[in-house]
Each structure stands twice: as structure tokens, then as C-alpha cells.
Amino acid sequence: MRALNAEEGIRPFSEFRADAGDLWAQVRRTHSAVVLTQRGQTSAVVLDLAEYRWLVNELDLLRDIDAASRELERGEELFPRAAKARVLARLWE
């Protein structure tokens, strides 16, 4: 996923309402999120489903890594095969 470009990635909600098709095409074409604002405040993010799923899987993987790290710090045994299987299962969900 590309980094957010302030000029093309932040739009007022009224613009999205008036031109949803074009903004959606931009999201699909650039694989970049569009942040919507209302009254000058950020209020929502429009993101392609594939990018959203990638972000959720990435977050789940990072949480698993963090949990494994805490287990190691507590001296709990971490079985490499079991840990690898958990990580791989998350990647292929």
C-alpha cells in the first residue's frame, strides 16, 4: 500500500458524495487510501478490500509476534514448529 499523499488522499466528504465513482476508481488504481473529512476533521477512510485485508493480516501477524516475544520474556517455551505453523496459518487466512 502506498503512503498517503495529502494532495490526492484527503477529500471532504461532500466531494466523495458528489463524485464517489471517480474517487473509488482512484483508490482502486493507486492502491492508496482516501481520507474523508467533515467540517475539517478526519472522519473516515476509503480503502480497497484487498488492501484492508492485507492490513488486518499484517496487524494479526504483528500481534502474534508480540505475544510470542512476551512468552519468551516470561521464560515460557516457544516451540518453533508450533509458532511457525501459527504464523503461516495467519498468513494464508
Secondary structure as GFF3:
##gff-version 3
##sequence-region A 1 93
A	DSSP	alpha_helix	6	9	.	.	.	ID=ss1
A	DSSP	beta_strand	10	12	.	.	.	ID=ss2
A	DSSP	alpha_helix	13	18	.	.	.	ID=ss3
A	DSSP	alpha_helix	20	30	.	.	.	ID=ss4
A	DSSP	beta_strand	34	38	.	.	.	ID=ss5
A	DSSP	beta_strand	41	46	.	.	.	ID=ss6
A	DSSP	alpha_helix	49	73	.	.	.	ID=ss7
A	DSSP	alpha_helix	80	91	.	.	.	ID=ss8
###
